[in-house]
Amino acid sequence: MIWTGSSPSTIVLITVDALRYDALSWMPTLQALADDNTVVQDCYSAGSNTPTAMPSIMQSRLPTDYGLIPV
């Protein structure tokens, strides 16, 4: 982890397979996290489906780097 300052920041990565933006209003805890913290608005996936996208998130690598071909 890389940080600036005297203490590290806490990073929480919440991954959801399929979620509409307006559905967060139904989840008050997630909405409170979003309201009180930094939220990344522009996100891109390394794959078009879960079997290619999730390993890429966990390994910080593209699917082609570990032998998968995105469909």
N, CA, C and O atoms as a MOPAC input file, in Angstrom:
PM7 MOZYME 1SCF
protein

 N      0.84700 1    -1.17500 1     0.00000 1
 C      0.00000 1     0.00000 1     0.00000 1
 C      0.88700 1     1.23000 1     0.00000 1
 O      1.91500 1     1.26400 1     0.67600 1
 N      0.49400 1     2.22200 1    -0.74600 1
 C      1.23600 1     3.47000 1    -0.82100 1
 C      0.37600 1     4.56400 1    -0.20300 1
 O     -0.81300 1     4.67300 1    -0.50400 1
 N      0.97900 1     5.37000 1     0.65700 1
 C      0.23700 1     6.46600 1     1.24700 1
 C      1.16200 1     7.63800 1     1.47900 1
 O      2.38400 1     7.49500 1     1.49100 1
 N      0.56300 1     8.79100 1     1.66200 1
 C      1.31600 1     9.98700 1     2.00900 1
 C      0.88500 1    10.40800 1     3.39500 1
 O     -0.24300 1    10.13200 1     3.80500 1
 N      1.74900 1    11.05900 1     4.11100 1
 C      1.43000 1    11.47400 1     5.46900 1
 C      1.98100 1    10.49600 1     6.47900 1
 O      2.77000 1     9.61200 1     6.14600 1
 N      1.55600 1    10.66600 1     7.71800 1
 C      2.12100 1     9.87800 1     8.80900 1
 C      1.42000 1     8.54500 1     9.04100 1
 O      1.99800 1     7.65900 1     9.67000 1
 N      0.20100 1     8.37800 1     8.55500 1
 C     -0.49500 1     7.12200 1     8.79800 1
 C     -1.18300 1     6.64500 1     7.52200 1
 O     -1.56600 1     7.46000 1     6.68300 1
 N     -1.33900 1     5.34100 1     7.37100 1
 C     -1.98400 1     4.82100 1     6.15500 1
 C     -3.47800 1     5.11300 1     6.14800 1
 O     -4.10100 1     5.28400 1     7.19600 1
 N     -4.02900 1     5.16400 1     4.95800 1
 C     -5.47600 1     5.30800 1     4.78800 1
 C     -6.10400 1     3.93100 1     4.70500 1
 O     -5.44900 1     2.95900 1     4.32900 1
 N     -7.35200 1     3.85500 1     5.05000 1
 C     -8.08900 1     2.61000 1     4.90800 1
 C     -8.79200 1     2.62000 1     3.55800 1
 O     -9.47800 1     3.58000 1     3.20800 1
 N     -8.61300 1     1.54800 1     2.81100 1
 C     -9.26600 1     1.43200 1     1.51600 1
 C    -10.22400 1     0.25300 1     1.57300 1
 O     -9.84000 1    -0.85700 1     1.93900 1
 N    -11.46200 1     0.50400 1     1.21300 1
 C    -12.47100 1    -0.54900 1     1.16400 1
 C    -12.89800 1    -0.68600 1    -0.29700 1
 O    -13.38600 1     0.26600 1    -0.90500 1
 N    -12.71000 1    -1.87000 1    -0.84100 1
 C    -13.12900 1    -2.14400 1    -2.21100 1
 C    -14.39500 1    -2.97900 1    -2.14600 1
 O    -14.37900 1    -4.12300 1    -1.69200 1
 N    -15.47700 1    -2.40000 1    -2.59900 1
 C    -16.75500 1    -3.10100 1    -2.63000 1
 C    -17.01500 1    -3.49800 1    -4.07100 1
 O    -17.14000 1    -2.64200 1    -4.94800 1
 N    -17.09400 1    -4.78700 1    -4.31100 1
 C    -17.35900 1    -5.25900 1    -5.67300 1
 C    -18.75500 1    -5.86200 1    -5.73300 1
 O    -19.16300 1    -6.63200 1    -4.86400 1
 N    -19.46200 1    -5.49100 1    -6.77400 1
 C    -20.81900 1    -5.97600 1    -6.98400 1
 C    -20.91600 1    -6.40100 1    -8.43800 1
 O    -20.50100 1    -5.66600 1    -9.33300 1
 N    -21.45400 1    -7.57000 1    -8.67100 1
 C    -21.53300 1    -8.09000 1   -10.03600 1
 C    -22.45100 1    -7.23800 1   -10.91000 1
 O    -22.10300 1    -6.94000 1   -12.05300 1
 N    -23.58700 1    -6.85100 1   -10.40900 1
 C    -24.51200 1    -6.01600 1   -11.17500 1
 C    -25.27400 1    -5.12400 1   -10.19800 1
 O    -25.96100 1    -5.61600 1    -9.30400 1
 N    -25.14700 1    -3.82400 1   -10.37600 1
 C    -25.79200 1    -2.88800 1    -9.45900 1
 C    -26.11700 1    -1.60800 1   -10.20300 1
 O    -25.24400 1    -1.00100 1   -10.82300 1
 N    -27.35500 1    -1.20600 1   -10.14300 1
 C    -27.73300 1     0.08400 1   -10.71600 1
 C    -27.39300 1     1.17600 1    -9.71400 1
 O    -27.49300 1     0.97300 1    -8.50400 1
 N    -26.98700 1     2.34600 1   -10.22900 1
 C    -26.59400 1     3.45400 1    -9.35900 1
 C    -27.72200 1     3.85300 1    -8.40800 1
 O    -27.46800 1     4.10600 1    -7.23100 1
 N    -28.94800 1     3.91400 1    -8.89200 1
 C    -30.06000 1     4.34400 1    -8.05100 1
 C    -30.44300 1     3.31600 1    -6.99000 1
 O    -31.22700 1     3.62700 1    -6.09400 1
 N    -29.91000 1     2.10300 1    -7.07200 1
 C    -30.20800 1     1.08500 1    -6.06800 1
 C    -29.50800 1     1.37600 1    -4.74100 1
 O    -29.89800 1     0.81600 1    -3.71700 1
 N    -28.49100 1     2.23100 1    -4.72900 1
 C    -27.80700 1     2.55100 1    -3.47400 1
 C    -28.73000 1     3.22900 1    -2.46800 1
 O    -28.51300 1     3.12200 1    -1.26100 1
 N    -29.74700 1     3.91600 1    -2.94700 1
 C    -30.67400 1     4.56400 1    -2.01500 1
 C    -31.43200 1     3.54000 1    -1.17400 1
 O    -31.95800 1     3.87800 1    -0.11400 1
 N    -31.49000 1     2.31200 1    -1.63000 1
 C    -32.14500 1     1.23900 1    -0.87000 1
 C    -31.21100 1     0.63300 1     0.16000 1
 O    -31.64400 1    -0.13900 1     1.01600 1
 N    -29.92800 1     0.97900 1     0.08500 1
 C    -28.92200 1     0.41100 1     0.97900 1
 C    -28.29300 1     1.54100 1     1.78700 1
 O    -27.26500 1     2.08200 1     1.37900 1
 N    -28.88500 1     1.90900 1     2.92200 1
 C    -28.43500 1     3.09500 1     3.65900 1
 C    -26.97700 1     3.02300 1     4.13400 1
 O    -26.30900 1     4.05500 1     4.19800 1
 N    -26.48000 1     1.85100 1     4.46100 1
 C    -25.09800 1     1.74900 1     4.91900 1
 C    -24.13100 1     2.06500 1     3.78100 1
 O    -23.17400 1     2.81600 1     3.97300 1
 N    -24.36900 1     1.50300 1     2.60500 1
 C    -23.51300 1     1.81000 1     1.45900 1
 C    -23.64000 1     3.26800 1     1.05400 1
 O    -22.64800 1     3.89500 1     0.68200 1
 N    -24.84100 1     3.81500 1     1.12000 1
 C    -25.03400 1     5.21400 1     0.77000 1
 C    -24.28600 1     6.11300 1     1.75000 1
 O    -23.70700 1     7.11900 1     1.33900 1
 N    -24.28600 1     5.77200 1     3.03000 1
 C    -23.55100 1     6.55700 1     4.02800 1
 C    -22.04700 1     6.51200 1     3.76100 1
 O    -21.36400 1     7.52600 1     3.90400 1
 N    -21.52700 1     5.35000 1     3.37500 1
 C    -20.11000 1     5.25300 1     3.01200 1
 C    -19.79400 1     6.14600 1     1.82000 1
 O    -18.77300 1     6.83300 1     1.80400 1
 N    -20.67000 1     6.13300 1     0.82700 1
 C    -20.45600 1     6.94400 1    -0.36200 1
 C    -20.53200 1     8.43200 1    -0.04900 1
 O    -19.76900 1     9.22300 1    -0.60500 1
 N    -21.44000 1     8.81700 1     0.83200 1
 C    -21.61900 1    10.22900 1     1.16800 1
 C    -20.44100 1    10.79700 1     1.95400 1
 O    -20.10000 1    11.97100 1     1.80200 1
 N    -19.82100 1     9.97300 1     2.79000 1
 C    -18.78400 1    10.46000 1     3.70100 1
 C    -17.36100 1    10.23200 1     3.21100 1
 O    -16.41500 1    10.60600 1     3.90400 1
 N    -17.18000 1     9.63300 1     2.04400 1
 C    -15.84400 1     9.27400 1     1.59500 1
 C    -15.65600 1     9.58800 1     0.12000 1
 O    -16.56100 1    10.09200 1    -0.54500 1
 N    -14.48200 1     9.28500 1    -0.37200 1
 C    -14.17800 1     9.47800 1    -1.78500 1
 C    -14.79600 1     8.35400 1    -2.59500 1
 O    -14.63000 1     7.17900 1    -2.26600 1
 N    -15.49600 1     8.70400 1    -3.63400 1
 C    -16.12500 1     7.72900 1    -4.51200 1
 C    -15.55100 1     7.92500 1    -5.91400 1
 O    -15.50500 1     9.04500 1    -6.42200 1
 N    -15.11700 1     6.84100 1    -6.52800 1
 C    -14.58600 1     6.90000 1    -7.88300 1
 C    -15.76400 1     6.80700 1    -8.84800 1
 O    -16.52200 1     5.83800 1    -8.82500 1
 N    -15.90700 1     7.81700 1    -9.68900 1
 C    -17.04900 1     7.87000 1   -10.59800 1
 C    -16.82000 1     7.11400 1   -11.90100 1
 O    -17.74000 1     6.48400 1   -12.42100 1
 N    -15.60500 1     7.17200 1   -12.43100 1
 C    -15.30600 1     6.54600 1   -13.72000 1
 C    -14.52300 1     5.26500 1   -13.49700 1
 O    -13.33500 1     5.30400 1   -13.17800 1
 N    -15.18000 1     4.14200 1   -13.66300 1
 C    -14.55100 1     2.83700 1   -13.46400 1
 C    -14.66900 1     2.02700 1   -14.74200 1
 O    -15.64400 1     2.14500 1   -15.48500 1
 N    -13.66500 1     1.20500 1   -14.98500 1
 C    -13.66000 1     0.36800 1   -16.17400 1
 C    -13.34400 1    -1.06200 1   -15.76300 1
 O    -12.56900 1    -1.29500 1   -14.83600 1
 N    -13.93600 1    -1.99400 1   -16.44200 1
 C    -13.72200 1    -3.40000 1   -16.15400 1
 C    -12.73600 1    -4.00100 1   -17.15300 1
 O    -12.69700 1    -3.60500 1   -18.31800 1
 N    -11.95100 1    -4.94900 1   -16.68700 1
 C    -11.00400 1    -5.64000 1   -17.56700 1
 C    -11.69000 1    -6.73600 1   -18.37500 1
 O    -11.10100 1    -7.28200 1   -19.30800 1
 N    -12.91800 1    -7.05300 1   -18.02500 1
 C    -13.64000 1    -8.10300 1   -18.73700 1
 C    -15.12100 1    -7.79700 1   -18.77900 1
 O    -15.62300 1    -6.99200 1   -17.99500 1
 N    -15.81000 1    -8.43700 1   -19.68500 1
 C    -17.24200 1    -8.18800 1   -19.82900 1
 C    -18.09900 1    -9.12500 1   -18.98400 1
 O    -19.32400 1    -9.00700 1   -18.97300 1
 N    -17.45800 1   -10.05300 1   -18.27600 1
 C    -18.21200 1   -10.96900 1   -17.41400 1
 C    -17.40800 1   -11.23500 1   -16.14300 1
 O    -16.22200 1   -10.91200 1   -16.07000 1
 N    -18.05400 1   -11.81800 1   -15.15900 1
 C    -17.43800 1   -12.03100 1   -13.85900 1
 C    -16.18700 1   -12.91000 1   -13.91000 1
 O    -15.20000 1   -12.56300 1   -13.26300 1
 N    -16.17200 1   -14.02900 1   -14.64300 1
 C    -14.97300 1   -14.87900 1   -14.64500 1
 C    -13.71000 1   -14.20300 1   -15.18500 1
 O    -12.60200 1   -14.61700 1   -14.84400 1
 N    -13.85500 1   -13.18600 1   -16.01000 1
 C    -12.66300 1   -12.47300 1   -16.47600 1
 C    -12.39600 1   -11.20700 1   -15.66700 1
 O    -11.23900 1   -10.82100 1   -15.49900 1
 N    -13.42600 1   -10.56400 1   -15.17100 1
 C    -13.24800 1    -9.29800 1   -14.45400 1
 C    -12.70700 1    -9.47600 1   -13.03300 1
 O    -11.79100 1    -8.75300 1   -12.64000 1
 N    -13.24300 1   -10.40900 1   -12.25800 1
 C    -12.84200 1   -10.54600 1   -10.85300 1
 C    -11.38800 1   -10.98100 1   -10.67600 1
 O    -10.70300 1   -10.40400 1    -9.83100 1
 N    -10.87600 1   -11.96000 1   -11.41800 1
 C     -9.45300 1   -12.27700 1   -11.26300 1
 C     -8.55100 1   -11.09000 1   -11.60300 1
 O     -7.48400 1   -10.93100 1   -11.01000 1
 N     -8.96800 1   -10.27000 1   -12.54000 1
 C     -8.17900 1    -9.09100 1   -12.89100 1
 C     -8.12600 1    -8.10000 1   -11.74100 1
 O     -7.08800 1    -7.48200 1   -11.50400 1
 N     -9.22800 1    -7.94300 1   -11.02800 1
 C     -9.24000 1    -7.05800 1    -9.86100 1
 C     -8.30400 1    -7.59600 1    -8.77500 1
 O     -7.52400 1    -6.84200 1    -8.19300 1
 N     -8.38300 1    -8.88300 1    -8.51100 1
 C     -7.58500 1    -9.47800 1    -7.43400 1
 C     -6.09200 1    -9.53800 1    -7.75900 1
 O     -5.26100 1    -9.46900 1    -6.85300 1
 N     -5.74400 1    -9.66700 1    -9.04500 1
 C     -4.34000 1    -9.81100 1    -9.43000 1
 C     -3.73600 1    -8.53700 1   -10.01000 1
 O     -2.52600 1    -8.47400 1   -10.22800 1
 N     -4.55700 1    -7.52500 1   -10.26200 1
 C     -4.10000 1    -6.29400 1   -10.91900 1
 C     -3.42200 1    -6.59200 1   -12.24500 1
 O     -2.40300 1    -5.99400 1   -12.58900 1
 N     -3.99500 1    -7.51300 1   -12.97000 1
 C     -3.46700 1    -7.91200 1   -14.27800 1
 C     -4.62100 1    -8.01700 1   -15.26700 1
 O     -5.77700 1    -8.19500 1   -14.88200 1
 N     -4.28400 1    -7.90400 1   -16.54900 1
 C     -5.29200 1    -8.09200 1   -17.59100 1
 C     -5.56100 1    -9.57900 1   -17.78500 1
 O     -4.67800 1   -10.39600 1   -17.52400 1
 N     -6.75300 1    -9.95200 1   -18.23300 1
 C     -7.07200 1   -11.36900 1   -18.43300 1
 C     -6.09800 1   -12.07200 1   -19.37000 1
 O     -5.78300 1   -13.24500 1   -19.16700 1
 N     -5.62300 1   -11.37500 1   -20.38300 1
 C     -4.67900 1   -12.00100 1   -21.31800 1
 C     -3.33000 1   -12.29400 1   -20.65900 1
 O     -2.58200 1   -13.13900 1   -21.15100 1
 N     -3.00900 1   -11.62000 1   -19.56500 1
 C     -1.75300 1   -11.86900 1   -18.84200 1
 C     -1.75200 1   -13.22100 1   -18.14300 1
 O     -0.69200 1   -13.81100 1   -17.93600 1
 N     -2.93100 1   -13.71900 1   -17.77800 1
 C     -2.99500 1   -15.02200 1   -17.09600 1
 C     -3.76700 1   -16.06500 1   -17.90200 1
 O     -4.27700 1   -17.03800 1   -17.34700 1
 N     -3.84900 1   -15.85000 1   -19.21800 1
 C     -4.34600 1   -16.89800 1   -20.10400 1
 C     -5.81900 1   -16.85600 1   -20.45300 1
 O     -6.27900 1   -17.72400 1   -21.19500 1
 N     -6.57800 1   -15.90100 1   -19.96300 1
 C     -7.99700 1   -15.82200 1   -20.31000 1
 C     -8.19300 1   -14.86100 1   -21.46500 1
 O     -7.49100 1   -13.85500 1   -21.57200 1
 N     -9.13000 1   -15.16600 1   -22.31400 1
 C     -9.46800 1   -14.29300 1   -23.42700 1
 C    -10.86800 1   -13.75700 1   -23.17300 1
 O    -11.82600 1   -14.53000 1   -23.16500 1
 N    -11.01200 1   -12.42000 1   -22.96000 1
 C    -12.35000 1   -11.86300 1   -22.68800 1
 C    -13.28700 1   -12.09200 1   -23.85800 1
 O    -12.88100 1   -12.04900 1   -25.01900 1
 N    -14.55400 1   -12.33700 1   -23.53200 1
 C    -15.58200 1   -12.52200 1   -24.56300 1
 C    -16.45200 1   -11.30600 1   -24.66800 1
 O    -17.37400 1   -11.27400 1   -25.48300 1

